[in-house]
Amino acid sequence: MPAKSEAQQKAAGAALSAKRGETKVSDLQGASKDMYDSMSESELEDLASTRHDNLPERKGD
């Protein structure tokens, strides 16, 4: 499932980093914290690996 915006892709990348132990879970906030709690590592990889070419910064843009 590809990310629908750059913001979603970045949040997934932050959550994935925490899942892998590269950053602290306590550093997460907002959407990235929700993603960390509710998504598997493979789901986060799919979102985080989306290229941002032609993606809006935010979903509503």
Contacts in CASP RR format, 6 or more apart in sequence:
PFRMAT RR
TARGET T0000
AUTHOR 0000-0000-0000
METHOD contacts of the structure
MODEL  1
MPAKSEAQQKAAGAALSAKRGETKVSDLQGASKDMYDSMSESELEDLAST
RHDNLPERKGD
1 43 0 8 1.000
1 46 0 8 1.000
1 47 0 8 1.000
2 46 0 8 1.000
2 47 0 8 1.000
2 50 0 8 1.000
3 9 0 8 1.000
3 12 0 8 1.000
3 47 0 8 1.000
3 48 0 8 1.000
3 50 0 8 1.000
3 55 0 8 1.000
4 55 0 8 1.000
4 59 0 8 1.000
5 55 0 8 1.000
5 56 0 8 1.000
5 57 0 8 1.000
5 58 0 8 1.000
5 59 0 8 1.000
5 60 0 8 1.000
5 61 0 8 1.000
6 52 0 8 1.000
6 55 0 8 1.000
6 56 0 8 1.000
6 57 0 8 1.000
6 58 0 8 1.000
7 31 0 8 1.000
7 57 0 8 1.000
7 58 0 8 1.000
7 59 0 8 1.000
8 31 0 8 1.000
8 47 0 8 1.000
8 59 0 8 1.000
9 47 0 8 1.000
9 48 0 8 1.000
9 50 0 8 1.000
9 52 0 8 1.000
9 55 0 8 1.000
11 30 0 8 1.000
11 31 0 8 1.000
11 32 0 8 1.000
11 35 0 8 1.000
12 32 0 8 1.000
12 35 0 8 1.000
12 39 0 8 1.000
12 44 0 8 1.000
12 47 0 8 1.000
12 48 0 8 1.000
13 32 0 8 1.000
13 44 0 8 1.000
13 47 0 8 1.000
13 48 0 8 1.000
14 23 0 8 1.000
14 28 0 8 1.000
14 32 0 8 1.000
15 28 0 8 1.000
15 32 0 8 1.000
15 33 0 8 1.000
15 35 0 8 1.000
15 36 0 8 1.000
15 39 0 8 1.000
15 44 0 8 1.000
16 41 0 8 1.000
16 44 0 8 1.000
16 45 0 8 1.000
16 48 0 8 1.000
17 23 0 8 1.000
18 24 0 8 1.000
18 25 0 8 1.000
18 27 0 8 1.000
18 28 0 8 1.000
18 32 0 8 1.000
18 36 0 8 1.000
19 36 0 8 1.000
19 41 0 8 1.000
19 44 0 8 1.000
20 41 0 8 1.000
25 33 0 8 1.000
25 36 0 8 1.000
28 36 0 8 1.000
35 44 0 8 1.000
35 47 0 8 1.000
39 47 0 8 1.000
END
